[in-house]
Amino acid sequence: MITGEDCSFTDSGIYKVLPKEVVYPENEDDVKDIIMYAKKKGIPIIPRGTGSSATASPIGDGIIIDF
């Protein structure tokens, strides 16, 4: 897991958002654990694929799960 200014994400707009955490799950169990943790703490989850969306969907101030 990495965090910090170096892992801020942007969309095609002007926004730059620093997430709480960025995680790179290695398997399905990792994803389940991340989701359970976020649910328990009330932290939003932002799934991220290739980052090609222009609608601000790959950014947010929660936990980014980078697939």
C-alpha positions in Angstrom: 0.0 0.0 0.0 1.3 3.5 -0.8 0.0 6.9 0.2 1.2 10.5 -0.1 1.3 13.3 -2.6 3.0 11.1 -5.2 -0.2 9.1 -5.6 -2.8 11.8 -6.2 -5.0 11.0 -9.1 -6.6 13.3 -11.7 -9.2 13.0 -14.3 -9.3 14.9 -17.6 -10.5 18.0 -15.7 -8.7 20.4 -13.3 -9.2 18.4 -10.1 -6.4 16.8 -8.2 -7.5 14.7 -5.2 -5.3 13.1 -2.6 -6.8 9.8 -1.5 -6.6 8.4 2.0 -5.0 5.2 0.7 -4.1 3.6 -2.6 -4.1 -0.2 -2.6 -3.1 -2.7 -5.3 -4.8 -6.0 -4.4 -3.1 -9.2 -5.6 -6.2 -11.4 -5.3 -9.9 -11.6 -4.5 -9.2 -12.0 -0.8 -7.3 -8.8 -0.7 -10.3 -7.0 -2.4 -12.7 -8.5 0.2 -10.5 -7.4 3.1 -10.2 -3.9 1.7 -14.0 -3.6 1.3 -14.7 -4.9 4.8 -12.2 -2.5 6.3 -13.6 0.5 4.4 -17.2 -0.5 5.3 -16.2 -0.8 9.0 -14.5 2.6 9.0 -17.0 4.4 6.8 -14.5 5.2 4.1 -15.6 5.5 0.5 -14.1 3.1 -2.1 -13.0 4.3 -5.5 -12.3 1.5 -8.0 -9.8 2.4 -10.6 -8.9 0.6 -13.8 -7.0 2.2 -16.6 -7.8 5.7 -15.5 -9.2 6.6 -18.9 -12.6 7.9 -17.6 -13.2 11.5 -18.2 -16.1 11.7 -15.7 -14.1 12.0 -12.4 -15.0 8.5 -11.4 -11.4 7.3 -10.8 -10.7 10.0 -8.2 -11.8 10.6 -4.7 -10.7 11.1 -1.1 -11.4 7.5 0.0 -9.5 4.3 -0.6 -8.6 3.8 -4.3 -8.4 0.2 -5.3 -6.2 0.2 -8.3 -6.9 -2.9 -10.4 
